[in-house]
Amino acid sequence: MLLNLFLWACDGEIKDTSKPVEEIIESPIHWAEDDCSYNGGDHICDLTLTTTDGEVDNLYSYYGEVIVLDISAMWCEPCQMAAWHSNSIKVTTGGTKWITVLIEDLQGNNPDIDDGIEWGNYFGIEYNEIWLGSRDGNIDEEGLTGVPLGGWPYFLIIDKDLRIRTVQQGWNKDEIIAQIESLKTE
């Protein structure tokens, strides 16, 4: 079946086509994979992790949304404060995508699905919004292959084009809301 559609390309140009939909949908990612990092100002590299519900999810599937990437440890009190407020911030800011990447469990080890379930149940967070990371696989002081963690919690606020616009170490609810609101108006 052929469909006549008008589609916006990433460059803002309108395309008129009579090709089947699967032939005309292009990836919204328009930068080279090697032009990404986990440093402020750069396009973020695609992060693919197991979620607490046992699925695998990745950041690039949320292209077009403002994303808060919350890097947390279960033992960290400010991380727990962020978790308590994550749902209210999502509501206040009109549905911002909030992803918590747990890096350590209560003993400082890599978290597993049971840890994610405990975190989700305690703080009322959906299991698919809790991703299971590790210090070995997701932390890199240079920010090339992982987050350059400088303190707990560590936030990357990512714009609709998957560019890291804010890097925040530590918990500050008002600042996070202000940064999200600013990006939502762009």
N, C-alpha and C positions, 0 to 999 in steps of 0.2 A: 504494500500500500504506500502510495506517495502522498506526502503532505506538503502544502505550500505554507512556509513559515517565515516570519521575519525574526531574526535572532540578533541580539547584540553581541558583537565580538568583544574580546577583552579590551581592544583599542577603541571601543566606542563606535565603531563603524557598523552600519546596518547591512546585513546580508540578506538577500532574497534568494531562496533556493527551492528547488523542487526535489531534492534528494530525500531519501528516507532519513528519519530522525537520527538513527544510530550512526549515519555517515556524517552528519553535520555538527553533532555535539563535540566540541573540542574541550580539552582540559583547560580550566580557568587558570592554571598555573603557567605563567608566561615568563618565568625566569629559569635559568639553568639550575639544575639540582646542586651543582657545585658552587653556586652563588648564594648559598644559604648558611646560616649559623644560628647559634642560640644567643647572640649578642644583640643589645639594643640597637635599633635602626636597621637591622638586616631582616631579610625574609627568613622566617623560621624554617628549619629543616623539618621534613615530615617526621613526626613522632608516632610510632606505631607500637601500642602496648596492649596487654591483656587487661580487660576491665573486670571489675568484681563480679559481674554476672557471667563470667567465663567466655565472653566474646572478645574479639580483637577490634580495636578502633584506631583511627589515625586522625591527626590534626587536619590534614588537607581535605578531609571530607566536610569540614566546616568552613570552607572558603565562602566568603560573603557575610560572615558573622563576626561580631566582636567576641573575642575569646579571652577569658582569664585562665591562665595556666598557673595553678597553685601548687608549688612544689613543697610538700610537707612531710614531716615525720610524726608518727603516732604519739611519741613521748613528748613532743614539743607543745608547751602550753600556748604560745601565740598561734601555733598551727591549729590547735583546738578552737581557739577564739575565732579564727578565720572560718573554720568549718561550721561553727554555730551560726555565723552570719551569712554564709554563702547563699542559702535559699532566699533570705530577705533581700540581699543585694540583687539576685537574679530578678526578683519581682519588681523591686524599686527601679531597676534600669531597663525594664521591658524585655526580659527574657535573654539576657546575655548568656552565652555559653560559658559555664564554669566547669573546668576540669581539674580535679585534684589528683596529682600524681604522688602517691605515697612512695617514699624512698626507703623509709625504715619503719619497722614495727616497734613495739614498746621496748624491746631489748636491743634495738639498734641493728637488727638483721633485716634482710630483704623481706618485704611483706608478701603474704600469700593471700589467696582468695578469702580464707576465713578472717584474716585481719581486715581486709576491705569490707567484708560483710559487717564485722563488728563496728568499724568506723561509720559505715552507712546507717546502720541501725541506731547507733548512739546519737548521731547528728542529723538524722532524717534526710540523708543524701541518697539519691538514686544510685543504684549499683553501677549503671553504665557511665556515670559521671566520676567514678573512682577508678583510676588507672593504676596498675601495679608496676612500679619502677624499681630501680636498684641503684645503689651508690656506684657500683662498678659500671653499669650500662648507661646511666643517664646523667652522670656528673663529669664535667671536663672543665678544668680551670680556665682554659683558653676559649671555651664556648664553641668549639668547632664540631665536636661529636656529641655533646651533651650540654646541659645547663651549667654555667659557671657559678655554682652555688656559693654565695657569700654569707649566708645566714638563713635562719629559719623563721617563718616561712619565706619562700622566695617566689615572687610573682612576676610573670611575664604577661603584659596586657597587649594583645595582638589585634591589629586592625583588620578590616574586612578583606584586605589584600594580603593577609598573612605576614605583615611586617610587624616586628616587635617594636612597639611604640613606647612602652613604659617597662622599666625594670625596677622593681621595688623589693628591697630586703626588709623584712619585718612587717608586722601587721598594723595597718592604718586604714580603717574602714572608710573614713571620709575621703581620703586621698584616692583610694581605689574607685569609689563611686564617681568622683570628679573626673578621673581619667576615662572611665567607661562612658560617661555622659558626653565628654568631649568627642570621643571617637564615634559615638552613635550619631552625632549631628553631621559628620562628614559625608 
